Amino acid sequence: MRINGQSVAMAAAHIRQTHPAPYELKIRIGNMVFAISASTKTIAEHLSAYFATFLTDAEARADIWISVHETPEPQIGRPLADYQPEPGKSKVKERFAELSDGRIVKKNQTGLVFVFGSGVHLAAGPCLKNLNQIVNFINNRFIEIKLNHGGLLGHAAGVARKNNGLALAGFSSTGKSSLALKLLSRGADFISNDRLILMKGEDMTRMVGVPKHPRVNPGTLLNNEDLAGILSPADQDRYRRLSNETLWHLDEKYDVCIEEVFKNSRFLLSAPMKGLVILNWRRTDALMAIEAIDPGEKRDLLPALIKSPGIFYYPGSISLEQPPASAYIHALSGCDVFEISGGIDFEKAADLFIDYLESGAAAICQAQ
């Protein structure tokens, strides 16, 4: 399949004509309804199952329309430029072209193509084999809207308890998801796994997540009794034979369906932000330490939270540059901010922070 045209409107019209998408579902993310149409019933069924918690009435008025088209790997009838990865990373994952009214992006590894801008939101290619990227694309449409309304994108997980939200940020491979799931085992509700949007209001900052289930490595599953059943007995045995070092760095992902695994937890998506935890601990024998910090005085920790919108953010007529660190510091005013250093101790950290969400910050640093 070849995609031509100087605009996203022309490209989308061609794809929709040759590969119609008659199967529809609607989901509600926050106060917005997304109508998602698919070219195959199987894709629609898989997306309905994935977004089961967020399905809404088929008669609900849609705010955004997204179409998903199963096609052979599309070929783009124009040159594509490499999208340069973030600092510290070297692998080029996408190529893209700017069109007159939007953007076209092609994933190098999977061959999926995404066309978006000016009200068009479309995915084409081997979609069924790569539904995780389709889910990411849908969530990125929501993120784009929130950023256009003043939100700040954070690279963080989020949980809540008693209407108190806690964000969990950290540098690479520090266990944000593992700690979040430990807190769910202790009764917290789930907000988001890897992306949080900070919305600063007059009285508080609200943290807003996206409807994506955690994708975690086997080590996280083995070290949480609530999650062990996700692995087959054979896989559990295979992974337990690996060294801790190998298991820590193993990149094999499993989805954790929140409300199936944690019967007493809800997938909330939003909560008032009471605190932020920055994981700056290491795999060492040192004792874990927690310190309340002023993010304005420890700006070196802010890159653990700050996230660039990336290639799937298309500002259109809105000129939005990466917000400065001062914007994040302002959003965190009125929130407690903690740094965890020393050795990794998920159990102790989860105990302390579930108490914090239930009772307050007064004694959290003294309770170590």
VOROFI-368980 format. One record per residue (C-alpha): residue number from 1; residue in one letter; y, z, x. Coordinates in nm, 2 decimals, m for minus. Example, Ala and Ser with C-alpha at 12.3 -4.5 7.8 and 13.67 -1.06 7.14 Angstrom:
residues 2
[r 1 'A' [m0.45 0.78 1.23]] [r 2 'S' [m0.11 0.71 1.37]] 
//
This chain:
residues 368
[r 1 'M' [0.00 0.00 0.00]] [r 2 'R' [0.34 m0.10 0.13]] [r 3 'I' [0.67 0.07 0.04]] [r 4 'N' [0.98 m0.14 0.06]] [r 5 'G' [1.33 m0.10 m0.07]] [r 6 'Q' [1.67 0.03 0.05]] [r 7 'S' [1.68 0.32 m0.20]] [r 8 'V' [1.45 0.60 m0.32]] [r 9 'A' [1.50 0.47 m0.67]] [r 10 'M' [1.35 0.13 m0.57]] [r 11 'A' [1.07 0.28 m0.37]] [r 12 'A' [0.98 0.52 m0.65]] [r 13 'A' [0.99 0.25 m0.92]] [r 14 'H' [0.74 0.04 m0.71]] [r 15 'I' [0.50 0.33 m0.66]] [r 16 'R' [0.51 0.44 m1.03]] [r 17 'Q' [0.45 0.09 m1.15]] [r 18 'T' [0.15 0.02 m0.93]] [r 19 'H' [0.00 0.37 m0.96]] [r 20 'P' [0.11 0.53 m1.29]] [r 21 'A' [0.10 0.91 m1.32]] [r 22 'P' [0.01 0.99 m1.69]] [r 23 'Y' [m0.14 1.34 m1.64]] [r 24 'E' [0.12 1.61 m1.67]] [r 25 'L' [0.16 1.99 m1.63]] [r 26 'K' [0.46 2.21 m1.64]] [r 27 'I' [0.53 2.52 m1.44]] [r 28 'R' [0.81 2.77 m1.45]] [r 29 'I' [0.95 2.89 m1.12]] [r 30 'G' [1.22 3.15 m1.18]] [r 31 'N' [1.44 3.01 m1.45]] [r 32 'M' [1.35 2.65 m1.39]] [r 33 'V' [1.08 2.43 m1.54]] [r 34 'F' [0.91 2.17 m1.32]] [r 35 'A' [0.73 1.88 m1.49]] [r 36 'I' [0.46 1.75 m1.25]] [r 37 'S' [0.28 1.42 m1.33]] [r 38 'A' [m0.02 1.30 m1.15]] [r 39 'S' [m0.20 0.97 m1.12]] [r 40 'T' [m0.54 1.12 m1.16]] [r 41 'K' [m0.68 1.39 m1.39]] [r 42 'T' [m0.84 1.56 m1.10]] [r 43 'I' [m0.51 1.62 m0.91]] [r 44 'A' [m0.36 1.75 m1.23]] [r 45 'E' [m0.65 1.99 m1.29]] [r 46 'H' [m0.63 2.12 m0.93]] [r 47 'L' [m0.26 2.18 m0.95]] [r 48 'S' [m0.30 2.35 m1.29]] [r 49 'A' [m0.55 2.58 m1.14]] [r 50 'Y' [m0.34 2.66 m0.83]] [r 51 'F' [m0.03 2.73 m1.04]] [r 52 'A' [m0.22 2.90 m1.32]] [r 53 'T' [0.01 3.20 m1.31]] [r 54 'F' [0.32 2.98 m1.36]] [r 55 'L' [0.20 2.73 m1.62]] [r 56 'T' [0.44 2.71 m1.91]] [r 57 'D' [0.45 2.55 m2.26]] [r 58 'A' [0.40 2.17 m2.25]] [r 59 'E' [0.70 2.14 m2.49]] [r 60 'A' [0.94 2.33 m2.25]] [r 61 'R' [1.24 2.13 m2.14]] [r 62 'A' [1.20 2.02 m1.78]] [r 63 'D' [1.47 2.07 m1.52]] [r 64 'I' [1.29 1.87 m1.25]] [r 65 'W' [1.03 1.59 m1.26]] [r 66 'I' [0.79 1.55 m0.97]] [r 67 'S' [0.52 1.27 m0.96]] [r 68 'V' [0.21 1.27 m0.74]] [r 69 'H' [0.03 0.94 m0.68]] [r 70 'E' [m0.31 0.90 m0.52]] [r 71 'T' [m0.30 0.58 m0.32]] [r 72 'P' [m0.43 0.44 0.01]] [r 73 'E' [m0.22 0.55 0.30]] [r 74 'P' [0.12 0.40 0.24]] [r 75 'Q' [0.29 0.17 0.50]] [r 76 'I' [0.66 0.19 0.52]] [r 77 'G' [0.85 m0.14 0.54]] [r 78 'R' [1.12 0.00 0.77]] [r 79 'P' [1.14 0.18 1.11]] [r 80 'L' [1.08 0.56 1.10]] [r 81 'A' [1.23 0.81 1.34]] [r 82 'D' [1.05 1.12 1.47]] [r 83 'Y' [1.17 1.44 1.32]] [r 84 'Q' [1.22 1.67 1.62]] [r 85 'P' [1.04 2.01 1.59]] [r 86 'E' [1.21 2.34 1.60]] [r 87 'P' [1.28 2.50 1.94]] [r 88 'G' [0.96 2.63 2.10]] [r 89 'K' [0.74 2.38 1.93]] [r 90 'S' [0.65 2.04 2.07]] [r 91 'K' [0.43 1.86 1.81]] [r 92 'V' [0.60 1.60 1.60]] [r 93 'K' [0.46 1.63 1.25]] [r 94 'E' [0.68 1.40 1.05]] [r 95 'R' [0.87 1.07 1.08]] [r 96 'F' [1.15 0.98 0.84]] [r 97 'A' [1.41 0.73 0.73]] [r 98 'E' [1.74 0.79 0.55]] [r 99 'L' [1.79 0.56 0.25]] [r 100 'S' [2.10 0.49 0.06]] [r 101 'D' [2.03 0.77 m0.19]] [r 102 'G' [1.78 0.99 m0.03]] [r 103 'R' [1.51 1.02 0.23]] [r 104 'I' [1.15 0.91 0.29]] [r 105 'V' [0.92 1.12 0.51]] [r 106 'K' [0.57 1.04 0.63]] [r 107 'K' [0.33 1.31 0.76]] [r 108 'N' [0.18 1.19 1.09]] [r 109 'Q' [m0.16 1.37 1.05]] [r 110 'T' [m0.24 1.31 0.68]] [r 111 'G' [m0.05 0.99 0.61]] [r 112 'L' [0.12 1.14 0.30]] [r 113 'V' [0.46 0.99 0.21]] [r 114 'F' [0.73 1.18 0.03]] [r 115 'V' [1.03 1.01 m0.14]] [r 116 'F' [1.32 1.23 m0.26]] [r 117 'G' [1.69 1.24 m0.33]] [r 118 'S' [1.92 1.16 m0.63]] [r 119 'G' [1.68 1.31 m0.88]] [r 120 'V' [1.37 1.15 m0.74]] [r 121 'H' [1.08 1.37 m0.62]] [r 122 'L' [0.76 1.18 m0.54]] [r 123 'A' [0.45 1.21 m0.32]] [r 124 'A' [0.21 0.92 m0.25]] [r 125 'G' [m0.10 0.87 m0.04]] [r 126 'P' [m0.43 1.07 0.00]] [r 127 'C' [m0.30 1.36 m0.21]] [r 128 'L' [m0.63 1.50 m0.33]] [r 129 'K' [m0.74 1.56 0.03]] [r 130 'N' [m0.41 1.73 0.11]] [r 131 'L' [m0.31 1.94 m0.19]] [r 132 'N' [m0.17 2.21 0.03]] [r 133 'Q' [0.11 1.97 0.14]] [r 134 'I' [0.17 1.87 m0.23]] [r 135 'V' [0.21 2.24 m0.31]] [r 136 'N' [0.46 2.27 m0.02]] [r 137 'F' [0.65 1.97 m0.14]] [r 138 'I' [0.69 2.12 m0.49]] [r 139 'N' [0.80 2.45 m0.35]] [r 140 'N' [1.05 2.28 m0.12]] [r 141 'R' [1.22 2.12 m0.43]] [r 142 'F' [1.28 2.48 m0.56]] [r 143 'I' [1.40 2.60 m0.21]] [r 144 'E' [1.65 2.31 m0.20]] [r 145 'I' [1.80 2.41 m0.53]] [r 146 'K' [1.83 2.77 m0.43]] [r 147 'L' [1.99 2.68 m0.09]] [r 148 'N' [2.24 2.46 m0.28]] [r 149 'H' [2.34 2.77 m0.48]] [r 150 'G' [2.41 2.98 m0.18]] [r 151 'G' [2.07 3.11 m0.08]] [r 152 'L' [1.97 3.18 0.28]] [r 153 'L' [1.62 3.07 0.38]] [r 154 'G' [1.41 3.33 0.56]] [r 155 'H' [1.08 3.30 0.74]] [r 156 'A' [0.92 3.61 0.58]] [r 157 'A' [0.67 3.75 0.35]] [r 158 'G' [0.77 3.97 0.06]] [r 159 'V' [0.62 4.24 m0.16]] [r 160 'A' [0.76 4.48 m0.42]] [r 161 'R' [0.68 4.82 m0.57]] [r 162 'K' [0.87 5.00 m0.85]] [r 163 'N' [1.13 4.72 m0.85]] [r 164 'N' [1.20 4.77 m0.48]] [r 165 'G' [1.15 4.46 m0.26]] [r 166 'L' [1.05 4.46 0.10]] [r 167 'A' [1.07 4.16 0.33]] [r 168 'L' [0.84 4.12 0.63]] [r 169 'A' [0.96 3.90 0.91]] [r 170 'G' [0.83 3.87 1.26]] [r 171 'F' [0.79 3.64 1.56]] [r 172 'S' [0.49 3.41 1.58]] [r 173 'S' [0.15 3.56 1.53]] [r 174 'T' [0.27 3.91 1.44]] [r 175 'G' [0.08 3.95 1.12]] [r 176 'K' [0.34 3.92 0.83]] [r 177 'S' [0.07 3.81 0.59]] [r 178 'S' [m0.18 4.06 0.70]] [r 179 'L' [0.07 4.35 0.65]] [r 180 'A' [0.18 4.21 0.31]] [r 181 'L' [m0.19 4.20 0.19]] [r 182 'K' [m0.25 4.55 0.32]] [r 183 'L' [0.05 4.66 0.10]] [r 184 'L' [m0.10 4.48 m0.20]] [r 185 'S' [m0.42 4.68 m0.14]] [r 186 'R' [m0.21 4.99 m0.18]] [r 187 'G' [m0.06 4.87 m0.51]] [r 188 'A' [0.23 4.65 m0.42]] [r 189 'D' [0.32 4.34 m0.61]] [r 190 'F' [0.35 4.00 m0.44]] [r 191 'I' [0.67 3.81 m0.39]] [r 192 'S' [0.60 3.54 m0.13]] [r 193 'N' [0.39 3.47 0.18]] [r 194 'D' [0.60 3.26 0.43]] [r 195 'R' [0.93 3.17 0.27]] [r 196 'L' [1.19 3.40 0.12]] [r 197 'I' [1.54 3.30 m0.01]] [r 198 'L' [1.80 3.57 0.02]] [r 199 'M' [2.05 3.56 m0.27]] [r 200 'K' [2.35 3.78 m0.20]] [r 201 'G' [2.52 3.93 m0.51]] [r 202 'E' [2.80 4.16 m0.57]] [r 203 'D' [2.59 4.47 m0.59]] [r 204 'M' [2.27 4.38 m0.41]] [r 205 'T' [2.07 4.10 m0.24]] [r 206 'R' [1.78 3.96 m0.44]] [r 207 'M' [1.49 3.81 m0.25]] [r 208 'V' [1.32 3.51 m0.41]] [r 209 'G' [0.99 3.37 m0.32]] [r 210 'V' [0.79 3.05 m0.39]] [r 211 'P' [0.46 3.02 m0.58]] [r 212 'K' [0.23 2.97 m0.29]] [r 213 'H' [m0.08 3.18 m0.23]] [r 214 'P' [m0.12 3.32 0.12]] [r 215 'R' [m0.32 3.11 0.36]] [r 216 'V' [m0.47 3.34 0.62]] [r 217 'N' [m0.70 3.34 0.91]] [r 218 'P' [m1.05 3.49 0.91]] [r 219 'G' [m0.94 3.80 1.10]] [r 220 'T' [m0.71 3.90 0.82]] [r 221 'L' [m1.00 3.86 0.57]] [r 222 'L' [m1.24 4.07 0.78]] [r 223 'N' [m1.00 4.35 0.82]] [r 224 'N' [m0.91 4.40 0.46]] [r 225 'E' [m1.19 4.52 0.23]] [r 226 'D' [m1.03 4.35 m0.07]] [r 227 'L' [m1.04 4.02 0.10]] [r 228 'A' [m1.39 4.02 0.27]] [r 229 'G' [m1.56 3.86 m0.03]] [r 230 'I' [m1.36 3.54 0.02]] [r 231 'L' [m1.59 3.47 0.31]] [r 232 'S' [m1.96 3.39 0.26]] [r 233 'P' [m2.20 3.63 0.42]] [r 234 'A' [m2.29 3.36 0.68]] [r 235 'D' [m1.92 3.31 0.77]] [r 236 'Q' [m1.86 3.68 0.79]] [r 237 'D' [m2.15 3.71 1.04]] [r 238 'R' [m2.02 3.41 1.24]] [r 239 'Y' [m1.67 3.54 1.27]] [r 240 'R' [m1.78 3.90 1.35]] [r 241 'R' [m1.96 3.76 1.66]] [r 242 'L' [m1.63 3.64 1.80]] [r 243 'S' [m1.42 3.85 2.03]] [r 244 'N' [m1.10 4.01 1.90]] [r 245 'E' [m0.90 3.78 2.12]] [r 246 'T' [m1.07 3.46 1.98]] [r 247 'L' [m1.05 3.58 1.63]] [r 248 'W' [m0.68 3.67 1.65]] [r 249 'H' [m0.59 3.31 1.76]] [r 250 'L' [m0.84 3.13 1.54]] [r 251 'D' [m0.66 2.87 1.32]] [r 252 'E' [m0.89 2.84 1.02]] [r 253 'K' [m0.71 2.90 0.69]] [r 254 'Y' [m0.83 3.04 0.37]] [r 255 'D' [m0.64 3.07 0.04]] [r 256 'V' [m0.60 3.42 m0.11]] [r 257 'C' [m0.55 3.39 m0.49]] [r 258 'I' [m0.34 3.70 m0.55]] [r 259 'E' [m0.42 3.79 m0.91]] [r 260 'E' [m0.79 3.71 m0.87]] [r 261 'V' [m0.83 3.93 m0.57]] [r 262 'F' [m0.58 4.21 m0.64]] [r 263 'K' [m0.64 4.29 m1.01]] [r 264 'N' [m0.36 4.55 m1.02]] [r 265 'S' [m0.10 4.33 m0.85]] [r 266 'R' [0.13 4.07 m1.00]] [r 267 'F' [0.28 3.75 m0.85]] [r 268 'L' [0.65 3.83 m0.92]] [r 269 'L' [0.85 3.58 m0.71]] [r 270 'S' [1.16 3.79 m0.72]] [r 271 'A' [1.29 4.15 m0.67]] [r 272 'P' [1.60 4.34 m0.55]] [r 273 'M' [1.57 4.36 m0.17]] [r 274 'K' [1.55 4.72 m0.06]] [r 275 'G' [1.45 4.66 0.30]] [r 276 'L' [1.35 4.43 0.57]] [r 277 'V' [1.08 4.50 0.83]] [r 278 'I' [1.09 4.30 1.16]] [r 279 'L' [0.76 4.30 1.33]] [r 280 'N' [0.81 4.31 1.70]] [r 281 'W' [0.49 4.48 1.79]] [r 282 'R' [0.22 4.36 2.03]] [r 283 'R' [m0.16 4.38 2.08]] [r 284 'T' [m0.15 4.68 2.31]] [r 285 'D' [m0.28 5.03 2.32]] [r 286 'A' [0.07 5.17 2.28]] [r 287 'L' [0.15 5.37 1.97]] [r 288 'M' [0.34 5.19 1.69]] [r 289 'A' [0.70 5.29 1.66]] [r 290 'I' [0.95 5.23 1.37]] [r 291 'E' [1.32 5.24 1.42]] [r 292 'A' [1.60 5.19 1.16]] [r 293 'I' [1.84 4.93 1.31]] [r 294 'D' [2.17 4.76 1.25]] [r 295 'P' [2.10 4.39 1.25]] [r 296 'G' [2.46 4.32 1.37]] [r 297 'E' [2.38 4.52 1.68]] [r 298 'K' [2.03 4.37 1.74]] [r 299 'R' [2.10 4.00 1.69]] [r 300 'D' [1.81 3.91 1.92]] [r 301 'L' [1.58 4.00 1.64]] [r 302 'L' [1.74 3.78 1.38]] [r 303 'P' [1.56 3.46 1.48]] [r 304 'A' [1.24 3.62 1.35]] [r 305 'L' [1.40 3.60 1.00]] [r 306 'I' [1.63 3.29 1.01]] [r 307 'K' [1.46 2.97 0.91]] [r 308 'S' [1.59 2.61 0.92]] [r 309 'P' [1.55 2.42 0.59]] [r 310 'G' [1.38 2.14 0.77]] [r 311 'I' [1.31 1.77 0.69]] [r 312 'F' [1.24 1.84 0.32]] [r 313 'Y' [1.59 1.97 0.25]] [r 314 'Y' [1.81 1.68 0.14]] [r 315 'P' [2.16 1.81 0.07]] [r 316 'G' [2.29 1.49 m0.10]] [r 317 'S' [2.66 1.53 m0.18]] [r 318 'I' [2.66 1.89 m0.06]] [r 319 'S' [2.73 1.94 0.31]] [r 320 'L' [2.52 2.23 0.41]] [r 321 'E' [2.47 2.32 0.78]] [r 322 'Q' [2.24 2.59 0.91]] [r 323 'P' [2.41 2.92 0.81]] [r 324 'P' [2.51 3.13 1.11]] [r 325 'A' [2.35 3.47 1.19]] [r 326 'S' [2.66 3.64 1.04]] [r 327 'A' [2.56 3.51 0.70]] [r 328 'Y' [2.22 3.67 0.73]] [r 329 'I' [2.38 4.00 0.85]] [r 330 'H' [2.61 3.99 0.55]] [r 331 'A' [2.31 3.93 0.31]] [r 332 'L' [2.14 4.23 0.47]] [r 333 'S' [2.43 4.47 0.41]] [r 334 'G' [2.32 4.73 0.17]] [r 335 'C' [1.95 4.69 0.28]] [r 336 'D' [1.75 4.90 0.51]] [r 337 'V' [1.64 4.72 0.82]] [r 338 'F' [1.35 4.84 1.04]] [r 339 'E' [1.21 4.72 1.37]] [r 340 'I' [0.84 4.79 1.43]] [r 341 'S' [0.75 4.79 1.80]] [r 342 'G' [0.47 4.92 2.02]] [r 343 'G' [0.11 4.85 1.93]] [r 344 'I' [m0.01 4.68 1.61]] [r 345 'D' [m0.13 4.93 1.34]] [r 346 'F' [m0.16 4.76 1.00]] [r 347 'E' [m0.30 5.06 0.83]] [r 348 'K' [m0.04 5.31 0.94]] [r 349 'A' [0.25 5.06 0.87]] [r 350 'A' [0.11 4.99 0.52]] [r 351 'D' [0.09 5.36 0.45]] [r 352 'L' [0.44 5.43 0.56]] [r 353 'F' [0.60 5.14 0.38]] [r 354 'I' [0.42 5.18 0.05]] [r 355 'D' [0.56 5.54 0.05]] [r 356 'Y' [0.90 5.40 0.14]] [r 357 'L' [0.90 5.16 m0.16]] [r 358 'E' [0.79 5.44 m0.39]] [r 359 'S' [1.02 5.72 m0.26]] [r 360 'G' [1.29 5.59 m0.03]] [r 361 'A' [1.38 5.56 0.34]] [r 362 'A' [1.48 5.91 0.42]] [r 363 'A' [1.17 6.02 0.61]] [r 364 'I' [1.01 5.69 0.71]] [r 365 'C' [1.10 5.70 1.08]] [r 366 'Q' [1.02 6.08 1.11]] [r 367 'A' [0.68 6.02 0.94]] [r 368 'Q' [0.53 5.82 1.22]] 
//
